[in-house]
Amino acid sequence: MASPIEFPEQNAVLAKPENMTDEECTPLPIMRTEKGECISVWKLAPEELVNINLTHCVVVGVLSGPPPIWIQAAVPALNQQDESTLVYHARAEMKAAGLWEEDADYGGDVANAVMQLIQVLSYQGHSGGSHALTMDLFSKLAHFKPLGPLTNNPDEWMSLEYADDPTWQSRRQSDAFSKDGGKTYYTLDGPEGRDFINTSAEAKVAA
């Protein structure tokens, strides 16, 4: 859930109702304008940014009311940070490559999807080290790669009953197959090929 935050232009704070706890409601920093507007700023978590990019929607809840309100992505009265160099670079490169043209792959939707990921990555404010770790981990997971060795845990292996001989497929690595229930396995896409038999690691026993 988004959280209200303080901002340079605020000039008042709305106190929470006396009958509500700090867990139920928090004070709300606002900017009162000469028109009688009350403007607040809310910070969204990275996963909420992804949801907004996917649905183009926000949800507004009012405990009582509703009073006259409006919703927008940014408040014009507030000073906005400059676009990050990463977002600028990604947008400029994809535009130059024609990825938003009508004849681009999926009519530009691929570029839109990549732009959403870039914006979330930029929002997270990584250092050089954490950026590299994040990209490495994301790449593995996005390609359905396991983060550790395959084990002989039966729960990791799916029986393929349609096969003429007993065969199991890894639930963690789709190109890994076993003939003995996951004790050993071979891969289809690995450099060694299916003739190389790997021995599965011992499954960890819960304490």
Long-range contacts (C-beta under 8 A, 24 or more apart in sequence): 1-45, 1-48, 2-42, 2-43, 2-44, 2-45, 2-48, 3-42, 3-43, 4-28, 4-29, 4-40, 4-41, 4-42, 4-43, 5-29, 5-41, 5-42, 5-43, 6-41, 7-31, 7-41, 7-78, 8-78, 8-79, 9-39, 9-77, 9-78, 9-79, 12-38, 14-38, 31-77, 33-77, 39-75, 39-77, 41-75, 41-78, 46-120, 46-123, 46-124, 49-119, 49-120, 49-123, 50-116, 50-120, 53-116, 53-119, 53-120, 54-116, 84-122, 86-118, 86-121, 86-122, 87-115, 87-118, 87-119, 87-122, 90-114, 90-115, 90-118, 91-115, 144-173, 144-174, 145-173, 146-170, 146-172, 146-173, 148-201, 149-200, 149-201, 150-176, 150-182, 150-185, 150-198, 150-200, 150-201, 151-182, 151-200, 151-201, 151-202, 151-203, 151-204, 152-181, 152-182, 152-183, 152-200, 152-201, 152-202, 152-203, 153-182, 153-203, 154-181, 154-182, 156-182, 156-203, 157-181, 157-182
